Amino acid sequence: MKFLGNVAATIVGLFVFCLLFLFGIVFISAVFNDDSESTLVKKNSVIELDLAEIENDYGGKYKDPLMTFFSDNDEIGLTDVLNAITSAKTDENIKGISIVNSHSLLGMAQSKTLRDALEDFKKSGKFIMAYSNSYSQKEYYLNSVAHTIYLNPVGNMDFKGLSSEILFFKDLQEKSGIKMEVIRHGKYKSAVEPFLDNKMSEANREQIEALLTSIWNTVVTDISKSRNIAISQLNTIANNLQARTPLLAKQNKLIDVIAYEDQYHDAVKKALKVKKDEDYHRISIENYTKKILLDKEFEETDDAIAILYAQGEIQSGEGDVNTIGELSMNRSLQEARKDKNIKAIVLRIDSPGGNALTSDLIWREIELTKKTKPVVVSMGNYAASGGYYIACNANQIFAEKNTITGSIGVFGILPNFNQLATKIGIDAEQVKTHPNASEYSPFVPLDDTFKAVTTENVEHIYNTFVAHVAQGRKMTFAQVDAIAQGRVWTGSDALKIGLIDKIGSLDDAIKAAATLAKTKKYSTKSFPEFEKSFDAMFNELPFGQSKTAFIKEEIGIENYKIIQQIKRMQARKGIQAILPYEISIQ
């Protein structure tokens, strides 16, 4: 036995030695690898704006630097990109920005924020040029900011307005025997409507039409200013599909030039005064952003504004760059409170909501933080349901015009297989010491007492939610209840009804926080820093990794997102305060 123990110890020792040796080689390689060439900005350079790998506002970081080092994210978020574009305005080496065949996973509010930054960049007198083989509606919205827009001769353009489709499962439940028992508060809480009916309610149709109309108005207003086309004319073009071919798109002034990509690059050379047979200097937005981050690493001031990013669904636990957990969020709020150099907190929210209890735990920590330092909220693509729950008690709330917010409502869904089980010959019997001792079982009909108690719990959470909003927004319970009921609003409409204070960007929210904190010279500090185990990190190493990268490559990003959506639905536990449906606008 002792011999076997010695052998085992030797094997373990060799394994640990090899592992540490590997870490050392990778670490030394990274430290001494010369990345200066990729981030070098030569004279007369152009930034290539490709955001295919940028999805979140915040790239994320870990408390342990080793975890960050071996993580598969580059710690670059859209916020970093926006700061880099601002820096490029005054960078004498940068002459313009080129957008070629852009495809991004950014939401509509993020796209507007980026578009606004590009509009600001144009004030420098530098050019923005765009080319694509084809334009989706969302990508055209971003590209329309360019001075000159190119489209491939056999390309196409989507410009037809917005739509939304919802599937209904009431008849499927009856035929299959799988029933979703629904308990909700809020006539607009349409997440559960597909299980209750086989057609859309008037209340749901009303809110979706209002939502799409508000978002579309923001889109065409911005395009109208950039392209100098009347909004009425843009709507006519959309109604009649008058941008479906390159020729029609040019005739209607949505694009400027019909050309191939090589001709586009020749035009860029001409703008830079580079000879046709020579190449021009390009730097990707990611590499330029890394350079700016390195340059600003040592720019610190006595005063700081903490930016706390809340991204993804709200779930219990630590959370990560794509999930909001109370452990990382509340730990970050506590650290910001205790740090004497941090004068205010900006909570940047991009979330459709999620677990109601977790939302309340974060709300409470914000309530405690407000007693010592100002808290300002900046809403991104979404700050709905639980996302609004954690925003409602801030000192000030900013949102973009096309932010999706509100959805103040609560629901619960209980899958029930009793009819299906009976059909296939499965029967369930329960033995209990007290009438209500058993947990909910999907194999027996929903018990009236259990339903009543769960409904009572849903009502309690809804009333608590509305009370928090009323307190935070200085409204009466009745006033909030009238605009709540699970209804979804855009930022533009939320401003009118008092759910937010101002339309503005993250930068606007930071400035407001600085004003509340009475500081003029300040730096920013990003939170949260996630705590991660070695095992989790090990799975992300090149050889253990990237099951994520592998799956994305094999099935495609869109299919991967569907799988992630299913996983999130399976992970939801407890009563939910979440956006009623997932909105993807193109």
Stockholm file with secondary structure:
# STOCKHOLM 1.0

chainA/1-586         MKFLGNVAATIVGLFVFCLLFLFGIVFISAVFNDDSESTLVKKNSVIELDLAEIENDYGGKYKDPLMTFFSDNDEIGLTDVLNAITSAKTDENIKGISIVNSHSLLGMAQSKTLRDALEDFKKSGKFIMAYSNSYSQKEYYLNSVAHTIYLNPVGNMDFKGLSSEILFFKDLQEKSGIKMEVIRHGKYKSAVEPFLDNKMSEANREQIEALLTSIWNTVVTDISKSRNIAISQLNTIANNLQARTPLLAKQNKLIDVIAYEDQYHDAVKKALKVKKDEDYHRISIENYTKKILLDKEFEETDDAIAILYAQGEIQSGEGDVNTIGELSMNRSLQEARKDKNIKAIVLRIDSPGGNALTSDLIWREIELTKKTKPVVVSMGNYAASGGYYIACNANQIFAEKNTITGSIGVFGILPNFNQLATKIGIDAEQVKTHPNASEYSPFVPLDDTFKAVTTENVEHIYNTFVAHVAQGRKMTFAQVDAIAQGRVWTGSDALKIGLIDKIGSLDDAIKAAATLAKTKKYSTKSFPEFEKSFDAMFNELPFGQSKTAFIKEEIGIENYKIIQQIKRMQARKGIQAILPYEISIQ
#=GR chainA/1-586 SS CHHHHHHHHHHHHHHHHHHHHHHHHHHHHHHHSCCHHHHCCCTTEEEECCCTTCCSSCCCEESSHHHHHHSSSCSCCHHHHHHHHHHHHHCTTEEEEEEESCCCCCCHHHHHHHHHHHHHHHTTTCEEEEEEEEECHHHHHHHTTSSEEEEEEEEEECCSCCCCCCCCCHHHHHHHSCEEEEEEECTTCTTSHHHHCSSCCHHHHHHHHHHHHHHHHHHHHHHHHHHTCCHHHHHHHHHTTTTSSHHHHHHTTSCSEECCHHHHHHHHHHHHTCCTTSCCEEEEHHHHHHHHHHHHTTCCCSCEEEEEEEESEECSSSEETTEECHHHHHHHHHHHHHCTTEEEEEEEEEECEEEHHHHHHHHHHHHHHHTTSCEEEEEEEEEETHHHHTTTTSSEEEECTTCEEECCCEEEEEEECHHHHHHTTCCCCCCCSSTTCSCCCTTSCCCHHHHHHHHHHHHHHHHHHHHHHHHHHTCCHHHHHHHCTTCEEEHHHHHHHTSCSEECCHHHHHHHHHHHHTCSSCEEEEECEECCCHHHHHTTSTTTCCHHHHHHHHHCHHHHHHHHHHHHHHHCCSSEEECSSCCCCC
#=GC SS_cons         CHHHHHHHHHHHHHHHHHHHHHHHHHHHHHHHSCCHHHHCCCTTEEEECCCTTCCSSCCCEESSHHHHHHSSSCSCCHHHHHHHHHHHHHCTTEEEEEEESCCCCCCHHHHHHHHHHHHHHHTTTCEEEEEEEEECHHHHHHHTTSSEEEEEEEEEECCSCCCCCCCCCHHHHHHHSCEEEEEEECTTCTTSHHHHCSSCCHHHHHHHHHHHHHHHHHHHHHHHHHHTCCHHHHHHHHHTTTTSSHHHHHHTTSCSEECCHHHHHHHHHHHHTCCTTSCCEEEEHHHHHHHHHHHHTTCCCSCEEEEEEEESEECSSSEETTEECHHHHHHHHHHHHHCTTEEEEEEEEEECEEEHHHHHHHHHHHHHHHTTSCEEEEEEEEEETHHHHTTTTSSEEEECTTCEEECCCEEEEEEECHHHHHHTTCCCCCCCSSTTCSCCCTTSCCCHHHHHHHHHHHHHHHHHHHHHHHHHHTCCHHHHHHHCTTCEEEHHHHHHHTSCSEECCHHHHHHHHHHHHTCSSCEEEEECEECCCHHHHHTTSTTTCCHHHHHHHHHCHHHHHHHHHHHHHHHCCSSEEECSSCCCCC
//
